[in-house]
Every structure is written in structure tokens, then in C-alpha cells.
Amino acid sequence: MDKNQGYSILKTIMLENGRGFALGHSPTAPSPYVTWACYDDDKGQRQYEWGHYGNDLGKLEKDLVNRVTEYQRLYKVKIAQTEAPGLYKYYSTQRPVDIGTFPKPPHNAPDEIVNYEGRVWVENDTRLAWGHLTYTRPLTEQEAADYELRPSRENPDIKQRMEKQAQVVGKWEDAHRVPDQKRLTWFYPDFGSYAVKEYVAPERLAEAAKGMEHQEAARARKKAKRQPPIAEQLKAAQKEAQGHRGPEAPQKKAPDRGER
């Protein structure tokens, strides 16, 4: 958990331009809650500035949202990620969690380390794990892969990615009339979008979406090969246009000045 001036950082919202806003708490401070603007310096160290202090958690939580919303309105940037202690969970699928079995990125040490009583099913029986770790910030795909960690589908970044992939997979399943028992997605008419079924792991959905995108790309390339070259298409279009106009009328000879 990050700290600044004695305040523990409860939540941070980072924007795509590297700026962000954070909510902090210090039970012994005269004003126990604060929101700051923040950014990471050249060394990757989080810097905080422009604090708004108060005694009411609800008001400061609202202040955090308002500061983010106003900044987005002014600078037209999107939210890159949300950070909070324990927000990002990763499962150790190959071994119990121990020294040297998990990444320790700068400024993002694990918030919690839990070992189970043996290797057990987790995430709606989609995978076996020996334990899990939680982090304030998301790990990169490479950091997780290096230690054979698998992200929870409830992680904000994974959830957002799966929502996008579900639209690709769902449309493909509809087009190919995949039976309900074999589908990876459901369609929700109330929302007009597809949702991933509970027992589908992130890796399975990602593999399906990637395969379907490759199929569509291959189909597009095949269709392009069947079409004649652009030059031939232009000639054919020109010839067709001339056919619609009919034969050109003979030009009328202009009288010379002597005939006027």
C-alpha cells in the first residue's frame, strides 16, 4: 500500500496521459481524508500535489470522482487504470507461493499472499491453484507469465478486455449458429451486448477471439484475391458508364464569320 505524508492511499485513478488523482486516509490526522492530483516522475516514483482535505469519507470519495471527471472534460483523456490495495488478484497455478515465486515490481509489492490447503479449484472451477497474491496495480502480461501466474477474471483490466472479446466471439457464435451448450457467451437483449459465461477462463476467451479474428482476416484476404486488379475495375466502370450514356452526339460545326 502506497503512503504519502502519513496517509495510506486507498484508491488511485490514473489517466492515459500519465496524470491521475488519489484518495488517502490517515486516522490520526486533523483531516483524516484527502484527495491529491498525482503523477509518476522520471524514476517511476509517485508524486502527489494539490490536496483537498476533509473529515467525511463520502464527500472525499465524491471529490475524487469530480476531479477525475473535470480533468477528463478539460483534457479529453480516458481512464487508463484504477489502483487500490488488493484490487488485482493473481493465482499461482503451478506451485505454492513462496520466496522467488512471484514478481516484485518497483512500487508495486504484493498486498496479500495466500496459500491454500493444497491445489484447489478456483474461479468457478476454471483452473487449479496453490494460492493467490493481490496487488495494488496490475502486473504486465510478461510479469505474470514469467512466474506462471494467472489473473482473476474479476481484475478491472481483465474484465474490460473480456467484455470487448465477448462481442467478437458472440457475433461469430451467432453467425455460425453455435449450440447454447458450446457457446462461450450469452446475449443480453436489455443491454444489446454479449457477456461471457461464468465458467470461461480469460485465456480460453482470448484464444477464441484471436482465432476468430484470424478467420475473418483470412476470409477478407481470400475475397480480395478474387477481385480483379484496381486498373481493370476502373476500365470496366468507365466502359459501363459510357454504355449508359449512349453514343456521343456529333459536334456541330461552328459557322465562320463570313456566314453571319
C-alpha beads as a LAMMPS data file, in Angstrom:
LAMMPS data file: protein, C-alpha beads

260 atoms
259 bonds

1 atom types
1 bond types

-500.0 500.0 xlo xhi
-500.0 500.0 ylo yhi
-500.0 500.0 zlo zhi

Masses

1 110.0

Atoms # bond

1 1 1 0.000 0.000 0.000
2 1 1 1.390 3.377 -1.019
3 1 1 1.692 6.180 1.533
4 1 1 2.161 9.925 1.285
5 1 1 2.636 12.329 4.212
6 1 1 1.335 9.681 6.597
7 1 1 -1.785 9.000 4.533
8 1 1 -2.420 5.489 3.181
9 1 1 -3.566 5.587 -0.428
10 1 1 -6.966 3.904 -0.640
11 1 1 -7.614 4.399 -4.346
12 1 1 -5.954 5.943 -7.379
13 1 1 -7.390 6.630 -10.827
14 1 1 -4.724 7.057 -13.500
15 1 1 -5.460 8.626 -16.890
16 1 1 -3.934 7.798 -20.248
17 1 1 -1.675 10.884 -20.212
18 1 1 0.100 9.749 -17.037
19 1 1 -1.758 12.078 -14.683
20 1 1 -4.191 10.919 -12.024
21 1 1 -5.984 11.506 -8.728
22 1 1 -5.758 9.638 -5.426
23 1 1 -7.760 9.227 -2.225
24 1 1 -5.826 8.924 1.050
25 1 1 -6.636 8.195 4.706
26 1 1 -4.834 8.891 7.983
27 1 1 -6.913 8.213 11.130
28 1 1 -4.640 10.368 13.321
29 1 1 -4.543 13.441 11.064
30 1 1 -6.696 16.531 11.853
31 1 1 -8.360 15.977 8.467
32 1 1 -8.313 12.192 8.053
33 1 1 -9.195 12.104 4.347
34 1 1 -7.595 13.763 1.343
35 1 1 -7.627 13.692 -2.444
36 1 1 -4.495 14.574 -4.413
37 1 1 -3.553 15.088 -8.015
38 1 1 -0.668 12.733 -8.818
39 1 1 1.795 11.556 -11.463
40 1 1 4.846 9.294 -11.766
41 1 1 8.195 11.070 -12.084
42 1 1 11.107 10.034 -14.319
43 1 1 12.188 7.439 -11.736
44 1 1 8.730 5.892 -11.534
45 1 1 8.089 7.377 -8.099
46 1 1 4.524 8.525 -7.487
47 1 1 4.318 12.263 -6.710
48 1 1 1.306 13.925 -5.063
49 1 1 0.161 17.555 -5.152
50 1 1 -2.832 19.897 -4.759
51 1 1 -4.525 18.214 -1.802
52 1 1 -8.190 18.621 -0.856
53 1 1 -8.644 17.699 2.833
54 1 1 -11.766 16.787 4.796
55 1 1 -13.374 14.736 7.574
56 1 1 -16.107 12.945 5.612
57 1 1 -15.119 9.876 3.562
58 1 1 -18.236 10.071 1.382
59 1 1 -17.550 13.689 0.436
60 1 1 -13.911 12.986 -0.383
61 1 1 -14.862 9.937 -2.473
62 1 1 -17.214 12.211 -4.421
63 1 1 -14.448 14.812 -4.690
64 1 1 -12.164 12.179 -6.231
65 1 1 -14.751 11.342 -8.886
66 1 1 -15.442 15.024 -9.569
67 1 1 -11.745 15.837 -10.004
68 1 1 -11.297 12.967 -12.449
69 1 1 -14.440 13.902 -14.394
70 1 1 -13.483 17.578 -14.630
71 1 1 -9.952 16.730 -15.764
72 1 1 -11.331 14.412 -18.442
73 1 1 -13.691 17.137 -19.643
74 1 1 -10.866 19.656 -19.948
75 1 1 -8.187 17.442 -21.483
76 1 1 -10.237 14.789 -23.346
77 1 1 -8.413 11.794 -21.863
78 1 1 -9.679 8.362 -20.819
79 1 1 -9.067 6.404 -17.644
80 1 1 -6.082 4.086 -18.072
81 1 1 -6.425 2.070 -14.870
82 1 1 -7.770 2.087 -11.342
83 1 1 -5.473 1.193 -8.455
84 1 1 -6.373 0.069 -4.935
85 1 1 -4.867 -2.293 -2.358
86 1 1 -5.866 -5.875 -3.148
87 1 1 -7.697 -4.913 -6.334
88 1 1 -5.697 -7.145 -8.702
89 1 1 -5.610 -10.876 -7.916
90 1 1 -3.286 -13.454 -9.495
91 1 1 -3.353 -17.208 -8.951
92 1 1 -0.240 -19.342 -8.542
93 1 1 -1.227 -22.334 -10.666
94 1 1 1.987 -24.382 -10.671
95 1 1 3.409 -24.150 -7.134
96 1 1 2.704 -22.793 -3.624
97 1 1 3.517 -19.118 -3.172
98 1 1 6.984 -18.782 -1.664
99 1 1 10.137 -16.680 -1.932
100 1 1 11.126 -16.263 -5.571
101 1 1 7.807 -17.479 -6.974
102 1 1 6.204 -14.100 -7.699
103 1 1 7.198 -10.713 -9.176
104 1 1 8.003 -7.642 -7.085
105 1 1 7.753 -4.695 -9.499
106 1 1 9.058 -1.325 -8.279
107 1 1 6.431 0.470 -6.179
108 1 1 4.031 -2.498 -6.520
109 1 1 4.839 -5.122 -3.888
110 1 1 2.104 -7.713 -3.164
111 1 1 -0.598 -6.526 -0.767
112 1 1 -1.588 -10.053 0.249
113 1 1 -0.121 -13.551 -0.124
114 1 1 -2.373 -16.564 0.498
115 1 1 -1.548 -20.263 0.221
116 1 1 -4.397 -22.771 0.050
117 1 1 -4.527 -26.211 1.676
118 1 1 -3.235 -27.940 -1.410
119 1 1 -4.116 -27.325 -5.032
120 1 1 -7.795 -26.412 -5.311
121 1 1 -10.269 -25.325 -7.969
122 1 1 -10.898 -21.558 -8.192
123 1 1 -12.763 -19.093 -10.425
124 1 1 -15.881 -21.246 -10.921
125 1 1 -13.766 -24.372 -11.386
126 1 1 -11.916 -22.934 -14.384
127 1 1 -8.406 -23.518 -13.007
128 1 1 -6.394 -25.175 -10.252
129 1 1 -4.259 -23.025 -7.972
130 1 1 -1.978 -23.406 -4.975
131 1 1 -2.635 -19.887 -3.739
132 1 1 -3.013 -16.268 -4.812
133 1 1 -1.469 -12.835 -4.487
134 1 1 -3.083 -9.421 -4.703
135 1 1 -1.520 -6.195 -5.964
136 1 1 -2.488 -2.538 -5.942
137 1 1 -1.548 -2.113 -9.606
138 1 1 -1.927 -4.634 -12.433
139 1 1 1.039 -6.774 -13.430
140 1 1 2.149 -6.742 -17.044
141 1 1 1.412 -9.872 -19.070
142 1 1 5.130 -10.666 -19.101
143 1 1 5.476 -10.281 -15.320
144 1 1 2.618 -12.716 -14.741
145 1 1 3.836 -15.169 -17.400
146 1 1 7.392 -15.263 -16.015
147 1 1 6.049 -16.739 -12.765
148 1 1 3.159 -18.712 -14.316
149 1 1 0.564 -16.592 -12.555
150 1 1 -2.970 -16.366 -13.945
151 1 1 -5.113 -13.242 -13.456
152 1 1 -8.572 -13.327 -11.974
153 1 1 -11.325 -12.527 -14.437
154 1 1 -12.572 -10.001 -11.854
155 1 1 -9.468 -7.818 -12.255
156 1 1 -10.614 -4.490 -13.771
157 1 1 -8.235 -4.710 -16.747
158 1 1 -9.137 -8.343 -17.474
159 1 1 -12.856 -7.675 -17.095
160 1 1 -12.673 -4.801 -19.592
161 1 1 -10.689 -6.902 -22.070
162 1 1 -13.106 -9.832 -21.787
163 1 1 -16.093 -7.550 -22.399
164 1 1 -14.558 -6.454 -25.717
165 1 1 -13.596 -10.004 -26.709
166 1 1 -17.101 -11.233 -25.876
167 1 1 -18.558 -9.012 -28.622
168 1 1 -16.242 -10.599 -31.226
169 1 1 -16.882 -14.154 -30.045
170 1 1 -20.617 -13.665 -29.548
171 1 1 -21.196 -12.346 -33.076
172 1 1 -19.179 -15.242 -34.503
173 1 1 -21.180 -17.765 -32.460
174 1 1 -24.449 -16.247 -33.708
175 1 1 -23.288 -16.244 -37.331
176 1 1 -22.250 -19.913 -37.085
177 1 1 -25.300 -20.932 -35.014
178 1 1 -23.222 -22.459 -32.238
179 1 1 -25.431 -24.501 -29.838
180 1 1 -26.028 -22.949 -26.411
181 1 1 -24.121 -25.675 -24.570
182 1 1 -20.998 -24.984 -26.652
183 1 1 -21.134 -21.192 -26.584
184 1 1 -18.731 -19.089 -24.552
185 1 1 -21.091 -16.104 -24.403
186 1 1 -24.684 -15.116 -23.721
187 1 1 -26.563 -12.310 -25.453
188 1 1 -28.356 -9.840 -23.189
189 1 1 -31.141 -8.054 -25.132
190 1 1 -31.630 -5.464 -22.378
191 1 1 -28.061 -4.239 -22.875
192 1 1 -27.723 -5.123 -26.557
193 1 1 -24.380 -6.827 -25.949
194 1 1 -22.740 -10.168 -25.209
195 1 1 -21.459 -11.357 -21.821
196 1 1 -19.003 -14.127 -21.023
197 1 1 -20.308 -17.251 -19.316
198 1 1 -19.189 -17.754 -15.717
199 1 1 -17.098 -20.879 -16.344
200 1 1 -14.978 -19.387 -19.147
201 1 1 -11.387 -18.519 -18.196
202 1 1 -9.769 -15.354 -19.624
203 1 1 -7.206 -17.404 -21.564
204 1 1 -9.889 -19.505 -23.248
205 1 1 -11.874 -16.476 -24.359
206 1 1 -8.735 -14.685 -25.597
207 1 1 -7.724 -17.731 -27.649
208 1 1 -11.200 -17.975 -29.185
209 1 1 -11.320 -14.254 -30.044
210 1 1 -7.872 -14.386 -31.620
211 1 1 -8.781 -17.431 -33.713
212 1 1 -11.985 -15.817 -34.955
213 1 1 -10.193 -12.591 -35.871
214 1 1 -7.661 -14.634 -37.870
215 1 1 -10.516 -16.404 -39.673
216 1 1 -12.126 -13.102 -40.608
217 1 1 -8.792 -11.706 -41.809
218 1 1 -8.168 -14.818 -43.938
219 1 1 -11.664 -14.565 -45.423
220 1 1 -11.079 -10.899 -46.295
221 1 1 -7.751 -11.718 -47.985
222 1 1 -9.375 -14.519 -49.978
223 1 1 -12.154 -12.188 -51.107
224 1 1 -9.623 -9.547 -52.139
225 1 1 -7.737 -12.092 -54.275
226 1 1 -10.910 -12.946 -56.210
227 1 1 -11.445 -9.328 -57.185
228 1 1 -9.769 -8.064 -60.390
229 1 1 -6.969 -5.507 -60.086
230 1 1 -7.977 -1.891 -59.471
231 1 1 -6.947 -0.864 -63.003
232 1 1 -9.279 -3.446 -64.533
233 1 1 -12.106 -2.396 -62.209
234 1 1 -11.687 1.239 -63.302
235 1 1 -11.727 0.286 -67.002
236 1 1 -14.858 -1.808 -66.517
237 1 1 -16.581 1.016 -64.649
238 1 1 -15.649 3.510 -67.367
239 1 1 -16.939 1.190 -70.081
240 1 1 -20.202 0.661 -68.206
241 1 1 -20.664 4.401 -67.744
242 1 1 -20.174 5.002 -71.483
243 1 1 -22.765 2.331 -72.265
244 1 1 -25.322 4.104 -70.106
245 1 1 -24.690 7.452 -71.834
246 1 1 -25.124 6.040 -75.358
247 1 1 -23.202 7.190 -78.454
248 1 1 -21.796 10.677 -78.335
249 1 1 -23.663 13.272 -80.452
250 1 1 -21.663 14.703 -83.407
251 1 1 -20.267 18.092 -82.669
252 1 1 -21.953 20.945 -84.582
253 1 1 -19.576 22.863 -86.779
254 1 1 -19.398 26.493 -85.745
255 1 1 -20.174 28.965 -88.611
256 1 1 -17.350 31.208 -89.749
257 1 1 -17.707 34.971 -89.553
258 1 1 -18.422 35.271 -93.296
259 1 1 -21.715 33.381 -92.953
260 1 1 -23.072 35.703 -90.236

Bonds

1 1 1 2
2 1 2 3
3 1 3 4
4 1 4 5
5 1 5 6
6 1 6 7
7 1 7 8
8 1 8 9
9 1 9 10
10 1 10 11
11 1 11 12
12 1 12 13
13 1 13 14
14 1 14 15
15 1 15 16
16 1 16 17
17 1 17 18
18 1 18 19
19 1 19 20
20 1 20 21
21 1 21 22
22 1 22 23
23 1 23 24
24 1 24 25
25 1 25 26
26 1 26 27
27 1 27 28
28 1 28 29
29 1 29 30
30 1 30 31
31 1 31 32
32 1 32 33
33 1 33 34
34 1 34 35
35 1 35 36
36 1 36 37
37 1 37 38
38 1 38 39
39 1 39 40
40 1 40 41
41 1 41 42
42 1 42 43
43 1 43 44
44 1 44 45
45 1 45 46
46 1 46 47
47 1 47 48
48 1 48 49
49 1 49 50
50 1 50 51
51 1 51 52
52 1 52 53
53 1 53 54
54 1 54 55
55 1 55 56
56 1 56 57
57 1 57 58
58 1 58 59
59 1 59 60
60 1 60 61
61 1 61 62
62 1 62 63
63 1 63 64
64 1 64 65
65 1 65 66
66 1 66 67
67 1 67 68
68 1 68 69
69 1 69 70
70 1 70 71
71 1 71 72
72 1 72 73
73 1 73 74
74 1 74 75
75 1 75 76
76 1 76 77
77 1 77 78
78 1 78 79
79 1 79 80
80 1 80 81
81 1 81 82
82 1 82 83
83 1 83 84
84 1 84 85
85 1 85 86
86 1 86 87
87 1 87 88
88 1 88 89
89 1 89 90
90 1 90 91
91 1 91 92
92 1 92 93
93 1 93 94
94 1 94 95
95 1 95 96
96 1 96 97
97 1 97 98
98 1 98 99
99 1 99 100
100 1 100 101
101 1 101 102
102 1 102 103
103 1 103 104
104 1 104 105
105 1 105 106
106 1 106 107
107 1 107 108
108 1 108 109
109 1 109 110
110 1 110 111
111 1 111 112
112 1 112 113
113 1 113 114
114 1 114 115
115 1 115 116
116 1 116 117
117 1 117 118
118 1 118 119
119 1 119 120
120 1 120 121
121 1 121 122
122 1 122 123
123 1 123 124
124 1 124 125
125 1 125 126
126 1 126 127
127 1 127 128
128 1 128 129
129 1 129 130
130 1 130 131
131 1 131 132
132 1 132 133
133 1 133 134
134 1 134 135
135 1 135 136
136 1 136 137
137 1 137 138
138 1 138 139
139 1 139 140
140 1 140 141
141 1 141 142
142 1 142 143
143 1 143 144
144 1 144 145
145 1 145 146
146 1 146 147
147 1 147 148
148 1 148 149
149 1 149 150
150 1 150 151
151 1 151 152
152 1 152 153
153 1 153 154
154 1 154 155
155 1 155 156
156 1 156 157
157 1 157 158
158 1 158 159
159 1 159 160
160 1 160 161
161 1 161 162
162 1 162 163
163 1 163 164
164 1 164 165
165 1 165 166
166 1 166 167
167 1 167 168
168 1 168 169
169 1 169 170
170 1 170 171
171 1 171 172
172 1 172 173
173 1 173 174
174 1 174 175
175 1 175 176
176 1 176 177
177 1 177 178
178 1 178 179
179 1 179 180
180 1 180 181
181 1 181 182
182 1 182 183
183 1 183 184
184 1 184 185
185 1 185 186
186 1 186 187
187 1 187 188
188 1 188 189
189 1 189 190
190 1 190 191
191 1 191 192
192 1 192 193
193 1 193 194
194 1 194 195
195 1 195 196
196 1 196 197
197 1 197 198
198 1 198 199
199 1 199 200
200 1 200 201
201 1 201 202
202 1 202 203
203 1 203 204
204 1 204 205
205 1 205 206
206 1 206 207
207 1 207 208
208 1 208 209
209 1 209 210
210 1 210 211
211 1 211 212
212 1 212 213
213 1 213 214
214 1 214 215
215 1 215 216
216 1 216 217
217 1 217 218
218 1 218 219
219 1 219 220
220 1 220 221
221 1 221 222
222 1 222 223
223 1 223 224
224 1 224 225
225 1 225 226
226 1 226 227
227 1 227 228
228 1 228 229
229 1 229 230
230 1 230 231
231 1 231 232
232 1 232 233
233 1 233 234
234 1 234 235
235 1 235 236
236 1 236 237
237 1 237 238
238 1 238 239
239 1 239 240
240 1 240 241
241 1 241 242
242 1 242 243
243 1 243 244
244 1 244 245
245 1 245 246
246 1 246 247
247 1 247 248
248 1 248 249
249 1 249 250
250 1 250 251
251 1 251 252
252 1 252 253
253 1 253 254
254 1 254 255
255 1 255 256
256 1 256 257
257 1 257 258
258 1 258 259
259 1 259 260
